Amino acid sequence: MGAVNTVDCTTDPPRGYNTDVAGVRRALARHDAEREGAAAVVVGAGGAGRAAAFALAEDAVTLHVANRTAERAESLAAEVRTALPDDLDTPTTVTAGGLDSLADTVPNADLLVNATTVGMEADETPVPADLLHADLAVLDAVYAPLDTRLLRDARAAGAVTVDGAWMLLFQGVEAFERWTGEDAPVAAMNEALRAELP
């Protein structure tokens, strides 16, 4: 995906990985949010959006990237399309647009990932509440605060919600396991992480 946040120096030469991709996948799996065959929407085309888009691309039937700047969303979508394997049983359709495209994509989506910072500084949401529905799983990458307006709106709509601490936890779990070759103490890591978050 063109970005590294974990380096394994036990190999020669050292190998780089991006554990944010695993963070997204494992956070969704922990909440039984199915990626395979899903219609997925990622809001944001920065670092977290990039990780979310690459995490979902091979399993989803459709993937839509929405960003404040539509050109940036299209650039990420083009990179994801280029990186997809040619031998997928069902090729993923990857599209992009501005935030106005959410009105057409979220109502039909199975998965929604907020990969922006909206909701961190103020009680705001990047996705209007009336677009959310009960057949949706919503992962908000924001983890301070844990209970964002997006997650509250999603819960009110009956959606499955996944707070940003799960993504943060599982990217750390993935790094721990790569570095040590051992299973991570997930429960202890989760407890310690949540004790430190506001």
N, C-alpha and C positions, 0 to 999 in steps of 0.2 A: 504493500500500500504506500510505499515511499516514505515511511517514517519509522524510526526505531526508538523505543524507550527502555529496552532491556537488552543487555549484552551478555552473552554466555562466553566466558573466557576459558571454559574447560575444553573447548574445541580449538583446533589449529587449522585455519585461522579462526579467531573468535567469530561467533554468529550473532547477528542482531535480530530482534523480534519486536513486534508491537503487541503488547499484552492488552491494550485497550479493546482490540477486536475480541479477544477471549472474554474480557470483562463484560462486553455487551451480550455475547452469546450465553455465557454462564449465568448472568443476571436474569435473562429472559427464561432460560431453562429452569432456574431455581423457582420461578413462579409459574411454571407449566405454560409459558407463552410460546406456542409452536411457531417456528420460523419456516419450516418446510411448507411450500405451497402458499405462503402468506402474501397478501398485498401489504406492502410496508411503505411507510412515509417517514423520512428523516427531515427534521427541521434544523437547518444549520449546515454550513459547508466548511467550517473551520476544522480544527484538529479532532474534536470529538465527533463531529459530523462525518468526517472522513472515516474514522474507526467504525462508526455505526453503519455507514453505507457499505463498507467492505465486509463487515460482519454479517450483514443480511443478504448481500447480493447473490450468493450462490444458491441459497435456499428459497428465497422469495420468488414468486411468480412475477410480481411487479415490484419495482422499487422506484419511489419518487423522492427526489431531493428538492426541498423548498428552502429558499434563502432570501434574505432581505434584498440582496443583489442577485438577480436572476442569472447574470452571466457567470457568477462564481458557482452557483448551483449547477449550471450546465457544464462548466469545466470539470467539476468533480464527477458528475454523471458520465461524462465522456471517458474519464480515467477509469471509472468502474467498468464501463462497457468494454474497454480495451483489455482489462485485466481478467475478465471472466473466461473460464476455460471453454474451449470449443466443444467439449464432449458432454455438456450438461444434458440430461434427459429432457428437461424442459427449460429452454433458454429464458433467462430473466429479461423482462422488458424494463429498461432503466430510462426514466424521464426526469425532467427538471423544470423548475419555474420559480417565480417569485412567491412571496407569502400569500398573494391573492390566489394562487393555485391550490391552497389548502381547502378551499370551499368545495372544490371538485374531487379532491383525493381522499381527505380524511373520512368523509361519510361512508366510503366503500372500503376502508382499510381494516386490516386485522391487527397490525402493529403500528405504533407511533412512537418515535423517539425524538424527544426534544434534546438537541445537542447544541443549544445556544445558552447564553448566560441569562436570558430573560427569566425572571423569577428569583434571581440571586440578590439583587439590590433593592427590589421593590416587589410588592404583592401584585405581580403582573403575569400574564401568560402569553405565549406566542401563538396559541391556538384558541380561537373563540369557543366558548363552552358549548354552544349549540351545534357544533360539528361533531362532538364526542358522542359515543354510543356504547351500548352494553356489550357488543361483540368485539370490543377493542381491548388490546393490552397496551398500556402507556408506560414507557420508561422515560423518566426525566433525569438527565445526566447531572442536573443541579443537585448538590448535596448539602448546601448551606443556604437556606434552610432545607431540612429534609422533606417537610410537608409543604410543597409549593402550591400555588394557586392552580396550576395545571393538574396536579395530582388530586387536589380536592374536587375540582370540576369533573375529572374523570371518574372518581369514586361516586360522585353524585349521579353520574350517567350510568353507573353500573359496570364500568370497565375494570379490568384487572390493572392494578397500579404497581409500579416498581420504582422505588426511590433511588436517587443517584448514588447512595452509599453502597448499594449492591454492585454497581458497575465498578466503583472505586475498589471495593473489597476484592472482587474477582480478578481485576487486573493485577492486584498485589499477590493474590493466591497463585496466579499463573507464573508470575516472576519468581516467587518463592520456590515453586515446584521445578522450574527450569534450572534455577541456581543450585538447589540442593538434591534434586532427584528423589525427594521424599514427598509424601502427601502433606499438604498444608493443613495446619490446625484451624480449619475454617471457622468453627464456632468461636474459638478463642480470639481469632483475628477480628471477627465480626463484633464481638462484645467490646474489644478494646477500641475498635474504630468508632463505634457508636457512642462510647463513653467520652470521646474527644470532640465529637461534632456538636455544634450549637443546636 
